[in-house]
Amino acid sequence: MPSPFILVNLKTYKEGMGNRAHMIADAAQKVMEESGVTIGVAPSYIDLHPLSHHFSIPVYAQHVDGCEPGANTGHITVEAIRVAGAAGSLVNHSERRLTIAEIEASVRALQAQKLIAVVCSNNEMTSAGAAALRPDYVAIEPPELIGSGVSVSKANPDIIKNSVAAVRAVNPGVKVLTGAGIQSGECVKIAMDLGTDGVLLASSVVKSKDPGAVLRDLVSKL
């Protein structure tokens, strides 16, 4: 994905399911075409296939398991999300934490299928560890700020700057996203000025009455 990249996680919010998921994806596609900024969405598994096939924006899974296809009831394989049309997947989101071995298995499985891995982390040390796996992106999100309405870009800019440095020191080819409380174009600009390649966010777009307006504001200072 070219920089900058805005990835909207629809989570399991009621406002991010079914028709609302399609409305958000439609808004994302329009703003992406208007601005030239890449905007992706990470819907629930139920909406993954229809959004991937109705819109030209990149669509991501919210989680994927590193297991092979077979007798693994209840697991989500990389092959399944690839067939559904996904561009990649989040891995180790703060609301879906994994062990180090599970993170590595998921990243390796995504790489084998040439899909994009976005590994989430919560501090500089875990960001550096994630970078060692060579994912496409490491997304730094202090969990205490997720959904708080307080932007990490303003509340804790040092964690962004230090995480970017930690990732670059391990693998300069890994891109960095930041998230938690991102809600405006100013938040995005600060994050980009601190060295990131984009943002990962959720509620400010998903819960908005006008997702298109929020997305236009997010790209307004880029």
C-alpha positions in Angstrom: 0.0 0.0 0.0 1.4 3.4 -0.9 1.8 5.9 2.0 -0.3 7.3 3.6 -2.6 4.5 4.5 -5.8 4.9 6.6 -7.2 1.6 7.8 -10.7 1.6 9.4 -11.4 -1.3 11.7 -15.2 -1.9 11.9 -14.7 -4.3 14.8 -18.1 -5.8 15.9 -19.9 -2.5 16.3 -23.5 -2.6 15.3 -22.8 0.5 13.3 -20.3 -1.4 11.2 -22.4 -4.4 10.1 -24.5 -5.2 7.1 -25.8 -2.1 5.3 -23.8 0.2 7.5 -20.6 -1.7 6.5 -21.5 -1.1 2.9 -22.1 2.6 3.5 -18.8 3.0 5.2 -17.0 1.1 2.4 -18.7 3.3 -0.2 -17.7 6.4 1.7 -14.1 5.2 1.9 -14.0 4.4 -1.8 -15.3 7.9 -2.7 -12.8 9.7 -0.4 -10.0 7.5 -1.6 -10.8 8.4 -5.2 -11.1 12.1 -4.4 -7.9 12.4 -2.3 -5.6 9.8 -3.6 -5.1 8.5 0.0 -5.4 4.8 0.3 -8.3 3.9 2.6 -9.0 0.3 3.7 -11.6 -1.3 5.9 -11.5 -4.3 8.2 -15.1 -5.6 8.5 -16.5 -8.6 10.3 -16.0 -12.0 8.6 -19.6 -12.0 7.4 -19.0 -8.8 5.5 -15.6 -9.6 4.2 -16.6 -11.3 0.9 -19.3 -8.8 -0.2 -17.2 -5.7 0.6 -14.2 -7.2 -1.2 -16.3 -7.8 -4.3 -18.4 -4.7 -4.4 -15.7 -2.1 -3.7 -12.2 -1.4 -5.1 -10.8 -0.4 -1.7 -8.5 -2.8 0.2 -10.5 -5.0 2.6 -8.8 -6.7 5.5 -9.7 -9.4 8.0 -9.7 -8.4 11.6 -7.8 -11.6 12.6 -6.5 -14.7 11.0 -5.1 -18.0 12.4 -1.8 -19.5 11.2 -3.2 -23.0 10.9 -3.4 -25.0 7.7 -6.8 -25.8 6.1 -8.2 -29.0 7.5 -9.7 -30.2 10.8 -9.5 -26.9 12.6 -13.1 -26.1 13.5 -13.8 -22.4 14.3 -10.5 -21.2 13.0 -10.0 -18.6 10.2 -7.4 -19.6 7.7 -5.4 -17.3 5.4 -6.7 -19.4 2.5 -10.3 -18.6 3.5 -9.8 -14.8 3.7 -7.8 -14.9 0.4 -10.7 -16.6 -1.4 -13.1 -14.1 0.2 -11.1 -11.3 -1.5 -9.1 -9.9 1.5 -6.0 -7.9 0.9 -4.6 -9.0 4.2 -5.3 -9.1 7.9 -4.8 -7.5 11.3 -2.8 -9.7 13.6 -2.6 -9.4 17.4 -5.0 -6.5 17.8 -5.3 -5.5 21.5 -8.8 -7.0 21.5 -7.5 -10.3 20.0 -4.1 -10.8 21.6 -2.0 -13.8 20.5 1.1 -15.5 21.7 4.4 -14.8 20.0 4.2 -18.2 18.3 0.7 -17.5 17.1 1.7 -14.1 15.7 4.6 -15.6 13.8 2.4 -18.4 12.4 -0.2 -15.9 11.2 2.4 -13.6 9.6 4.1 -16.5 7.9 0.8 -17.8 6.6 -0.1 -14.4 5.2 3.3 -14.1 3.6 2.9 -17.5 2.0 -0.3 -16.3 0.3 1.2 -12.9 -0.6 -1.3 -11.1 1.6 -0.5 -8.0 3.8 0.2 -8.5 7.5 -0.6 -5.7 9.9 0.8 -6.7 13.3 -0.5 -4.6 16.2 1.7 -3.7 19.2 1.3 -1.7 22.3 4.8 -0.3 23.0 8.3 0.2 21.6 9.6 -3.2 22.7 6.8 -5.2 21.1 7.0 -3.0 18.0 10.6 -4.0 17.6 9.8 -7.7 18.2 7.0 -7.5 15.6 9.3 -5.9 13.1 11.6 -8.9 13.3 8.9 -11.0 11.7 9.0 -8.8 8.6 5.3 -7.9 8.4 4.2 -5.3 5.9 3.1 -3.0 8.8 3.4 -2.7 12.5 0.5 -0.8 14.1 1.3 0.8 17.4 -1.8 1.3 19.6 -1.5 2.1 23.4 -4.5 0.0 24.6 -5.5 2.6 27.3 -6.3 5.1 24.5 -8.3 2.9 22.2 -11.8 4.2 22.0 -11.0 6.9 24.5 -11.5 9.9 22.2 -8.0 11.0 23.2 -5.6 10.8 20.3 -2.2 9.0 20.8 -0.8 11.6 18.4 -1.4 14.3 21.0 -1.5 12.3 24.3 1.7 10.3 23.7 3.7 11.4 20.7 6.9 9.9 22.1 5.5 6.4 21.9 5.0 6.9 18.2 8.4 8.5 17.6 10.2 5.8 19.6 8.2 3.0 18.0 9.1 4.2 14.5 12.7 4.3 15.5 12.6 0.8 17.1 10.9 -0.7 14.0 13.3 1.1 11.6 16.3 -0.2 13.6 15.2 -3.8 13.3 13.9 -3.6 9.7 13.7 -0.4 7.8 11.4 -2.0 5.2 8.5 -2.4 7.7 6.0 0.4 7.6 4.4 1.8 10.7 0.8 2.8 11.5 -0.4 4.3 14.7 -3.8 4.1 16.3 -5.9 4.8 19.4 -8.1 7.8 19.6 -7.4 9.0 16.1 -10.3 11.3 15.1 -9.2 14.2 12.9 -7.0 15.4 10.1 -4.8 17.1 12.7 -4.3 13.7 14.5 -3.3 12.1 11.2 -0.9 14.9 10.2 0.9 14.7 13.6 1.2 10.9 13.2 2.7 11.3 9.7 5.0 14.1 10.8 6.3 11.7 13.6 7.4 9.3 10.9 4.4 6.9 10.5 3.0 5.7 7.2 -0.7 6.1 8.2 -3.2 5.3 10.9 -5.4 2.5 12.2 -8.7 3.7 13.7 -12.3 2.6 14.4 -15.0 4.3 16.4 -14.6 7.9 15.1 -15.5 6.7 11.6 -17.7 3.7 12.4 -19.9 5.4 14.9 -20.3 8.6 13.0 -23.6 9.6 11.5 -21.6 10.7 8.4 -18.5 8.5 7.9 -17.7 10.3 4.6 -17.4 13.6 6.4 -15.1 12.1 9.0 -12.9 10.4 6.3 -12.7 13.7 4.4 -11.5 15.4 7.5 -8.9 12.7 8.2 -7.3 13.2 4.8 -7.7 17.0 4.8 -4.2 17.9 6.0 -2.3 15.3 3.9 
